[in-house]
Amino acid sequence: LSPVCLGSLRRAASINAEYMGLRISSYNREMFDSSRERDDLFKFEIGKGAVIKGWDVGIATMKVGERAILRCRADFAYGEKGSAPKIPANATLDFVVQLKDIQQYEPLWDTDDAKDSISKKTVTEVEGWETAKKLWVVTVTYTGRENDEKGRIWCSGKDEKVKIPFDLEFESKGVISEYEQPRGFFVCLKNTKEGETNLFKLKSNDFYTFGSTGSKKFNIAPNTDLFYEMTITAMEKFNMSSWQLDADEKIPKAKELKEIANDYFRRKKVAVAKEVWKDILSITTEIKDNDDEDINKISLACYSNTALVETQLNNLSEAAEQIEKGLAIDPKHEKLRYRKAQLHFKRGEWSLAGESLAELLKDFPENKGAKTLAAKNERARKAAEKKARKLAKNVRAQCCEKVERGGCRQRES
């Protein structure tokens, strides 16, 4: 038999079992249910009240592969009410059970790039639900091993302070140059509560581990599974949502986030920058005093920058939405008006682009970007008109040729 015993587990575990249920009477035992006849394993989580009390108590004493009879008195089965129509009131029941498997590790839900590739087992439980979020700093003691809990130790840290990065920084890659640890390490951190000790198994893939390339730095061969044991002892929060902030914290937080977003943008991490600008706008747009100059200045910068990125990514509808929201605050805003002209140009709306740029240059005659775009737009407009004239000429020529051929056929007839 396997030495793994459910009774030694400190929390609920998922189990797979085969069983046959028998009613006990004065004369015989009669089968009322059987997973074997259905050719199906029975799956449930022990210790959560998902089954009768006799199962929770009895199966917790079993080992994988063991076969046993669990005799359950009525108070450990279906009690005074029974379970009509098969089980009468106050019935004692026998279950012939074979424990097939114990799933001690539960897959994490937030691994969209490689479903069920990271699984977790909690060793030391704590109350509460809060786990670390992006930009929080955690104090963690951890050990990283190859393959499983008995593998070679390739990294460790004691009371190490680690900032949780944006998952978008990794761009769906397992490893990037900015971090020594793979992306999966931070996923594990985000799934560990303060005071909790967890074990994690990471199946090798190119999305969350060192994957097919391995790691020369840590002497890890390609396609090696990873294992972490980690305990978080402290968390320093970095609140970013408007509802988490007091009124006097919102503007300073928005300014701080603006610097963070701009840094990501300079590093060409545009997806992260876009997410932070969105977080900033969730703060500024909920501040009641919308006439505050600082608030409007921050909001306008976020709308303008987001519109620029969306235009570059060819998400033109999203770019237009950001531009209009910004212009609703300040219809004369120089950059947003330039972004609008850019958008018209990108769509091939030469006339609208020309009109927008002409109006912009009236108010801001030294805007070099607008001058350059106006010249580029005029060349594109003329080229488009020339192409249209050539196309029209070709169409007319084809029509005339058809008419002439029709006339020839009439004379011949």
N, C-alpha and C positions, 0 to 999 in steps of 0.2 A: 504493500500500500504506500501511497505518497505520504511523506511526513507532513504535508501541508494540512493543517486542521483548522476548521472554521472557528472553533472555540478559542483559538489564540488570537483571532482578529479583534482589533479594537473598534471597528466601525462596521457598518453594513457592507456586505460584499455580494456580488451577483453570483448565483450558482446555477448550474444545470444539473437536472436530476431526472431519472426515470422512476416511475412509481406505479403501484397497483393499490387501489383502495378497497378495503373489505369491511362490510358490516358484520359485527359479532352478535349472534343471537344465542339462545339456549341450545339450539339444535345444530347450527352450522355457521360458516362464514360465507357471505355472499358478496361477490365483486360488484361495486357500483361505479368504478371509474378506473381507467388505465391509460397512461400516456403511451405505453408500449403498443397497445392496440391501435392507437392513432399514429404510431410511428413518428412520435414527436417528443423532443425533450421539453421538460417543464422548466421554465426560467423564472426566477424571482430574486428579489433582494432580501436577504435575511436580516432580521432585526428591525424591520420597518412596518410590521403588522400587515404585510401583504398576504400572509397565509395564516392558518390556524396556529394557536399558541404552541401546540405539540410539535409542529414542524419547526418553528423558530427555536424551540428549546432542543429538540432531538437532533436536528441536522447540524446544529452547532457543535455537537460532540463527534461528528463523523469526519473521516478522512477521504480524500479523493480516491475513488475506486472501491470504497467499502460498500457492502450491501447489508442492510439491517431491516428489522421489523420495528416500526415505531407503533406502540400500542398507546392510544390516546383516549383517556377518560373524557366524558362529555364536557367537563369544564376546561379541557385542553383541546376540544374539538368544536362542535357546533352548539353545545350547551342545551339549555332547556327548550329552545325553539327548534332545534334541528335545522335542516336545509331541505325543504320539500322540493321535489317529491321523493327523492332517493334516500334521504337520511332522516329518520324519525327523531323525536325529542329524546334527550338524555342518552344518546347512542354512544357506545364505546366503539372505536374504530381502529383497525389495523392498517398500516401502510407498509408495503414492501418497497423499500427505497434503495436505489443505488445512486450514490453521489458521483456524477460524471466529471464535473469540472468546477473550479472556483476561479472566478474572475476578480482577482484582488486589485487590478489596475483598471480604472475607468478612463475611457478616452475623453480628451478635452474637446469642447465644442468649437473653440475659436481657432481652428487650423484649416481654414477654407482651402488653402493652396494644396494641402495634402491631408484629406480627411482621415481622422482616427490615427494619425501618425505619431501623436504624443499622448501618452496615457499616464495617469497619476494614481498614487496610493498614499493616503494620509496616515502617518505614523503617530503624530501627536496632534490631537484635535483641539480646537479652541472655539469659543462661542463667537457669534457675529458673522458678518458676511463681507466686510470691506476688504478689498484687495487693491494693490497698487495700480495706478493709472499712468498715462503718459506724463513724463517730466517729473513724476514723484521720485524721491531719493529713498532707497531702502537700505537698511543695514542687514547684510546677509552673510551667513556662514554656509559654505557649500563645498561639495566634493563632486568632481566630474570623473566618470569612469568610461572605459570602452565597454560596449555591449550590454553589461548588466551589473548588478550589485557586487559581483565578484571580479569584475574586470580590472584592468590596469588603471591606476589613478593617473589622469593626464592634466588635471588642474584642481586647485582648491583655493579657498579664501576664507579668512576668519574675520568676522565683524567688518566686512568690506562694504564701503558705501558705493552704491551703484545707482545711476540715474536711468530711469526707464525711457528708452527712446520711442519716437513715433514708429509704429510698425511700417508705415509707408516709406521710411528711410531705406528699408531693405529692398524695396521694389520687387517683392516676391522672390528675392534671392536668399539663400541660406547664410551667406557670408558676404560682408562688405568690408572695405579697408578701414573704416572708422572704428570698428569694434573687433576685439580679439575673439569674443565669444560669438557663437552662431546665433541666428535669429531665435531659435528654439529656446535658448537659455532665458531670454527675456519673456517669452511666452510663459515659461515655467514660473518666473518671478511674479507675473501678473495673475497667476492662479494659486498664489500662496498668501495666506492671511498672516497678520502679525502674531508671532508666538507659535505658529504652526510649523510642523516639520513634515515635508512631503518627499516622496520618492517619485521620480519621473523616468519613463522609458521613451526614447525618441528613436523611431525607425529611421534609418538612413534615407535621405532624399535631398534634392538640391534646393528645397524650399526652406527647410528649418535646421538642417545640420550641415556638416562639411561635405556631405554627399559624395558625388562621383570623383571629386578632386582630392578629398581628404585634407589633411593639414600638415605641412612640413614643420611648422613651428611647434606643434604639439605631437609630432610623430604619429599621426593618426592615418591609417591606410584608407584608401578610397572605399566608399560604401560600408563604413563602419557605423553600427548603431551606437547611440550614446545613452548614458545613464547619469542622472543627477540626484544627489540628496541635498536638500537645502532647508534652512531655517531662517526666517526673517524675524529679527528681534526689534526693529524699529522702522517707522515710516515717516518721512517728511512730505506732507501733502503739498501739491501745487494745484490749487483750485482754479479752474478755467471757465466754469459755467456761471452764468449770471446769477442763478438761484443760490449758488454757494458763496457769493460775495456780498458783503455789506455795501451800503450805498457809497461810503467814502473810499472803498477799495476798488471800485469798478474802473474809474478812469486811470489810476496808476497801473492796474493790471492790464488794461487795454494797451497802454503805452509800452509796457514790458513785453507783451506778446507781439506787438508791432516790430520791436527790435529782433525778437526771435524769428519771426516770419521773414523779415528782410535778410537775416543771416542765411536762412535756408534757401532763399531765392538766389542770393549771391553764389551759393554753393551748387546751384542748379538742381536743388531738391524741390522742384516746383510743386509736386503733389503735396508735400508736407507744408510748404508755404501757403498753398491754397486752403488747406485744412485749418491752419492757424488764422488766416484772414477770416474764414468763416466763423471760427470761435470768437474772434474779436467783434465781428458784427452782431453776434448773438448777445454780446454784452452791451454794445453801444446803442443798438436799436431798442433795447428795453429800458434805457434810462429815460425817465420821464421828461427831464429838461432837455428837449431836443434842440433848443436854440443855443446851447452851450458851444462856444467856438471850438474848444478842444475836442469835444465829442464829434462834431461835424468834420473837423479836419482829419481825425483818425478814420472815420467811416468813409470819407471820400477817397482817402489813400487806399483803403482796402478794396473798395469798389473798382477803382482805377486799375490797381495791380491785378486783381482777379480777372478783370476784362481783358487785360493784356495777355495773361496766361491762357485764358480760354480762346482768344483769337489765334494765338500761336498753335494751340492744340486743335484748331479748326472746329471748336465747339461754338459755332457762331451764334446760335440761339441763346446759349448761356451767357456769352459775352454781351449780347444786346440787352439781356435782362439786368446785368450788373451795371451797365452804362446808364440805363434809364433810371434805376434806383438811385444812382449817384447824382444824376442831373436833376432829379426831383428835389434834392437837397440844395444844390447850387447849379442852376441852369447855365451859368457863365463859366463853370469850372474848365480851365484850360486843357488839362490832360484828358478829362473825360470827353470833351468835344473832339479832341484829336483822336481818341480811341474810336469815337463814333465814325469819324471820317475814314479811319483805317478799316473799320468794319465794312463800310460801303465799298471801299476799294477792293477788299478781299472778296466781296460778293460780286464784283464786276459791275457795281452800280456807279458808273463813272460820273454821271451827271449829279447824282446826290452827293458823291464824294467831293466833287468840284465845288458845289454850293456850300457844303459844310466847311471846307477849307477856306473858301473866300470869306465867309463870315468870321471864322476863327482868326484869320490874318488881319482883318479889320481891327479886332480887339487886341490882338497880340502880334504885331507886325514883325517882331524879332524872333518868332518861333521858327528855328531852323528846321526842325522836323516837319512842320507843316509846309514850309517852302519846298523842301525836298519831295515830300509826298505829292504836293500839288503839281510839280513838274512831272513826276512819274505818272500821276493820274492822267495828265493831259496827253502824254505820249501814248498811254494805254487807250485813252478815248479815241485818239486819232487813228491808231492802229485798228481798233474795233470798227470804226466807221469805214475805213478803207477796205477792210475784210468784208463788211456788209455790202458795200458798193460792188465789189468784185463778185460777190455771190449773186447779187441782184442782176448784174450784167450777164453772168453765166446762165441764170434762169431765163432771162429774156431771150438770149441767143437760142437756147434749147426750144423755147416756145415758138420762135420764128421758124426754126428748122422744121418743127412738126407741122406748122401751118403750110410751109412751102411744099413739103412732101405730100400733104393732103391735096393741095392745088394741082400738083403734077399728076396724081392718080386720077383726079376728076377729068383733066384734059385728055389723058390716055383713054379713059373710058368713052 
